[in-house]
């Protein structure tokens, strides 16, 4: 067997021969949340993040599951459930209305070709359910958003064009600066599908925001991560004020901004050791 080239290089060569532009397919098929919905509510479930011990809706206990092989009872962790709920609702769809063969893809994450580093972006309550940090994409294209550098860069540029937001990443702060200064990757798609505004999405956003504020004033249970949620609301309030001159969040007592650090993400309620974002 002949030596194998890098898989991305092999794919790029085949696409060139067949005159296939995969990034153009992303541009034409990706479904984006409308900027008005993002502005109404940028983060939908700040009390949830990936790999978090999964609490019940009342935040009174951690959910468990029995391992079918070992028969051991194990704690469940958050996978991508609440991120999907947020994106689907922000697109104006009811729970269960997402058609088959569409996947939720996060836009910002830790770029690691070897997939060995923890993705501290989606393990942060400020960004995991941020609807400006996700797109709905036909499932066959999903792998590009995890592995193709220009695909990831293109999505991040498009997100900035729509929402005026870049995610702060300790390991790569220069990328955000480049994007905010107008840089685009070489293969940036010429055509993007425009976001569609749904009145139902605005209704969902307003209802979800009211629930976040209700939970902050009357914590639903002992496992509710109050300080993590306050930190997230404080971050997005500051972002909205700087970007738009006003915020859609009512005044909520906010904890001081944590130091800018790339430390571990919180795995237990109120242990906010996540990547703190500077606005």
PLY file of the C-alpha trace (Angstrom):
ply
format ascii 1.0
element vertex 279
property float x
property float y
property float z
element edge 278
property int vertex1
property int vertex2
end_header
0.00 0.00 0.00
1.33 3.41 -0.94
1.97 5.97 1.79
-1.06 8.04 2.63
-1.05 11.82 2.39
-2.73 14.07 4.92
-6.47 13.48 4.62
-7.33 17.16 4.15
-4.75 17.46 1.38
-6.15 14.36 -0.32
-9.68 15.74 -0.07
-8.62 19.15 -1.41
-6.91 17.53 -4.40
-9.95 15.41 -5.20
-12.26 18.41 -4.92
-10.01 20.39 -7.26
-10.08 17.61 -9.83
-13.86 17.29 -9.62
-14.37 21.06 -9.35
-16.20 20.72 -6.03
-16.18 23.63 -3.59
-17.11 22.23 -0.18
-17.00 25.61 1.54
-19.49 26.95 -1.00
-21.82 24.12 0.03
-21.53 25.23 3.64
-22.29 28.81 2.67
-25.41 27.84 0.74
-26.83 25.32 3.24
-25.91 26.52 6.75
-28.85 27.84 8.77
-27.99 30.83 10.94
-29.93 32.43 13.76
-31.21 35.86 12.78
-29.20 38.73 14.35
-32.38 40.11 15.96
-32.84 36.82 17.83
-29.19 36.79 18.88
-29.56 40.34 20.11
-32.70 39.43 22.06
-30.95 36.52 23.81
-27.38 35.49 22.93
-27.08 32.66 25.49
-30.08 30.43 26.22
-28.97 27.96 28.89
-26.12 29.55 30.86
-26.71 26.98 33.59
-25.62 24.18 31.26
-22.33 23.28 29.58
-20.84 20.24 27.89
-19.52 17.48 30.18
-21.25 19.07 33.16
-22.82 16.56 35.58
-26.39 16.50 34.27
-28.86 17.71 36.86
-32.60 17.29 36.61
-34.72 20.30 35.66
-35.27 21.18 39.33
-31.52 21.03 40.04
-32.10 18.79 43.04
-30.12 15.74 41.91
-27.64 14.48 39.33
-29.16 12.13 36.78
-27.74 8.64 36.53
-27.68 5.84 34.01
-26.91 2.13 34.31
-24.03 0.95 32.14
-25.48 -1.93 30.06
-22.18 -3.85 30.15
-20.81 -3.31 33.63
-24.24 -2.73 35.24
-22.65 0.09 37.20
-24.73 3.16 37.97
-22.92 6.18 36.52
-23.57 9.90 36.59
-24.81 11.34 33.32
-23.07 14.32 31.78
-24.35 17.01 29.43
-23.58 16.09 25.83
-25.13 18.51 23.31
-28.78 18.42 24.38
-29.25 21.99 25.58
-27.15 23.47 22.78
-29.48 21.80 20.28
-32.57 22.97 22.16
-31.26 26.53 22.08
-30.42 26.56 18.37
-33.62 24.87 17.23
-35.76 27.31 19.23
-33.71 30.31 18.05
-34.45 29.23 14.47
-38.16 29.33 15.28
-38.73 25.57 15.45
-40.53 23.75 18.20
-38.88 20.88 20.04
-39.01 17.81 17.80
-39.49 19.79 14.57
-35.87 19.59 13.40
-35.86 17.51 10.20
-33.63 14.48 9.83
-30.02 14.75 8.63
-29.29 18.16 10.13
-26.58 18.55 12.78
-25.85 21.25 15.33
-22.30 22.54 14.88
-20.43 24.85 17.22
-18.43 27.56 15.48
-15.83 28.47 18.09
-13.76 25.91 19.94
-10.20 24.97 20.77
-8.38 24.25 17.50
-6.58 20.97 18.02
-5.89 18.77 14.97
-5.09 15.83 17.23
-8.35 16.18 19.21
-6.43 15.74 22.47
-7.19 19.04 24.22
-10.41 19.64 26.16
-12.76 21.99 24.31
-12.97 24.62 27.02
-15.18 26.86 24.88
-18.19 24.54 24.80
-17.46 23.58 28.41
-18.16 27.20 29.36
-21.70 28.29 30.22
-21.19 31.61 28.45
-20.61 30.02 25.06
-22.03 26.48 25.02
-25.64 27.54 24.32
-24.75 30.83 22.61
-26.84 30.91 19.44
-24.23 33.05 17.68
-21.80 30.19 18.24
-23.83 27.54 16.39
-25.21 26.70 12.99
-27.48 23.99 11.69
-25.73 22.13 8.87
-26.57 19.11 6.69
-24.98 16.20 8.54
-22.59 15.11 5.74
-20.86 18.52 6.00
-20.49 18.47 9.79
-17.01 16.94 9.77
-15.61 19.98 7.96
-16.48 22.22 10.91
-14.35 20.04 13.19
-11.34 19.41 10.96
-10.96 21.88 8.08
-9.17 25.08 9.24
-10.60 27.27 6.47
-14.12 25.98 7.11
-13.80 26.94 10.77
-12.28 30.30 9.93
-15.01 31.05 7.38
-17.77 30.29 9.87
-16.15 32.50 12.50
-15.83 35.38 10.04
-19.46 34.99 8.99
-20.56 34.93 12.63
-18.76 38.22 13.21
-20.38 39.75 10.15
-23.81 38.78 11.46
-23.42 39.36 15.21
-20.33 41.60 15.67
-18.96 39.04 18.13
-15.81 36.95 18.28
-15.19 34.39 21.00
-12.14 35.15 23.12
-9.69 32.25 23.04
-6.61 32.39 25.23
-4.59 30.16 22.91
-5.34 32.16 19.76
-6.25 35.80 20.54
-4.81 36.99 17.21
-7.58 35.24 15.23
-10.28 37.37 16.85
-8.30 40.52 16.15
-7.82 39.58 12.50
-11.52 38.85 12.06
-12.62 42.09 13.72
-10.29 43.99 11.40
-11.99 42.57 8.30
-9.76 39.62 7.41
-11.23 36.74 5.38
-9.72 33.34 4.52
-8.74 32.66 0.92
-11.62 30.27 0.18
-14.26 32.33 1.97
-17.66 31.53 0.37
-18.99 34.20 -1.96
-22.61 33.32 -1.19
-24.21 32.73 2.22
-27.80 31.84 2.91
-29.43 34.77 4.71
-30.87 34.15 8.19
-34.67 34.19 8.34
-36.43 36.08 11.11
-39.15 34.15 12.88
-41.58 35.82 15.28
-41.81 32.49 17.06
-38.04 32.59 17.67
-38.39 36.01 19.30
-41.22 34.67 21.48
-39.09 31.68 22.49
-36.15 33.98 23.29
-38.23 36.25 25.48
-39.77 33.32 27.34
-36.38 31.71 27.89
-34.87 34.99 29.11
-37.69 35.40 31.61
-36.97 31.90 32.90
-33.25 32.64 33.32
-34.05 35.76 35.33
-36.64 33.90 37.39
-34.12 31.22 38.26
-31.58 33.83 39.30
-34.01 35.44 41.72
-35.40 32.13 43.03
-32.84 29.37 42.53
-34.73 26.21 41.54
-32.55 23.83 43.56
-29.30 23.37 45.50
-27.36 22.27 42.41
-28.25 25.35 40.38
-24.94 27.09 39.41
-25.99 30.61 40.36
-22.59 32.27 40.16
-21.82 30.68 36.80
-25.12 32.00 35.42
-24.50 35.47 36.88
-21.08 35.50 35.25
-22.60 34.56 31.88
-25.35 37.17 32.10
-22.74 39.76 33.13
-20.55 38.89 30.15
-23.36 39.19 27.63
-24.74 42.34 29.23
-21.32 43.97 28.85
-21.03 42.72 25.25
-24.44 44.10 24.28
-23.70 47.45 25.90
-20.41 47.80 24.03
-21.67 46.45 20.70
-25.14 47.97 20.57
-25.14 50.74 23.18
-27.84 48.96 25.19
-28.65 45.56 26.65
-31.76 43.41 26.45
-31.07 41.97 29.91
-32.78 43.68 32.84
-30.44 44.72 35.65
-29.19 41.65 37.49
-26.65 41.68 40.28
-23.46 40.40 38.70
-20.33 38.90 40.21
-16.98 40.49 39.30
-15.49 39.39 36.02
-13.15 36.44 36.67
-9.51 36.70 35.56
-8.67 35.84 31.97
-7.45 32.26 32.23
-7.34 29.07 30.22
-7.84 26.86 33.26
-10.15 23.89 33.55
-13.84 24.39 33.01
-16.31 23.96 35.87
-17.39 20.41 36.53
-19.43 21.13 39.66
-21.96 23.89 40.34
-20.49 27.28 41.23
-16.89 26.22 40.64
-16.43 28.77 37.85
-12.93 27.91 36.67
-13.90 28.27 33.01
-12.20 30.22 30.30
-13.16 33.73 31.35
-13.86 35.99 28.42
-12.79 39.57 28.23
-15.38 41.70 26.52
0 1
1 2
2 3
3 4
4 5
5 6
6 7
7 8
8 9
9 10
10 11
11 12
12 13
13 14
14 15
15 16
16 17
17 18
18 19
19 20
20 21
21 22
22 23
23 24
24 25
25 26
26 27
27 28
28 29
29 30
30 31
31 32
32 33
33 34
34 35
35 36
36 37
37 38
38 39
39 40
40 41
41 42
42 43
43 44
44 45
45 46
46 47
47 48
48 49
49 50
50 51
51 52
52 53
53 54
54 55
55 56
56 57
57 58
58 59
59 60
60 61
61 62
62 63
63 64
64 65
65 66
66 67
67 68
68 69
69 70
70 71
71 72
72 73
73 74
74 75
75 76
76 77
77 78
78 79
79 80
80 81
81 82
82 83
83 84
84 85
85 86
86 87
87 88
88 89
89 90
90 91
91 92
92 93
93 94
94 95
95 96
96 97
97 98
98 99
99 100
100 101
101 102
102 103
103 104
104 105
105 106
106 107
107 108
108 109
109 110
110 111
111 112
112 113
113 114
114 115
115 116
116 117
117 118
118 119
119 120
120 121
121 122
122 123
123 124
124 125
125 126
126 127
127 128
128 129
129 130
130 131
131 132
132 133
133 134
134 135
135 136
136 137
137 138
138 139
139 140
140 141
141 142
142 143
143 144
144 145
145 146
146 147
147 148
148 149
149 150
150 151
151 152
152 153
153 154
154 155
155 156
156 157
157 158
158 159
159 160
160 161
161 162
162 163
163 164
164 165
165 166
166 167
167 168
168 169
169 170
170 171
171 172
172 173
173 174
174 175
175 176
176 177
177 178
178 179
179 180
180 181
181 182
182 183
183 184
184 185
185 186
186 187
187 188
188 189
189 190
190 191
191 192
192 193
193 194
194 195
195 196
196 197
197 198
198 199
199 200
200 201
201 202
202 203
203 204
204 205
205 206
206 207
207 208
208 209
209 210
210 211
211 212
212 213
213 214
214 215
215 216
216 217
217 218
218 219
219 220
220 221
221 222
222 223
223 224
224 225
225 226
226 227
227 228
228 229
229 230
230 231
231 232
232 233
233 234
234 235
235 236
236 237
237 238
238 239
239 240
240 241
241 242
242 243
243 244
244 245
245 246
246 247
247 248
248 249
249 250
250 251
251 252
252 253
253 254
254 255
255 256
256 257
257 258
258 259
259 260
260 261
261 262
262 263
263 264
264 265
265 266
266 267
267 268
268 269
269 270
270 271
271 272
272 273
273 274
274 275
275 276
276 277
277 278
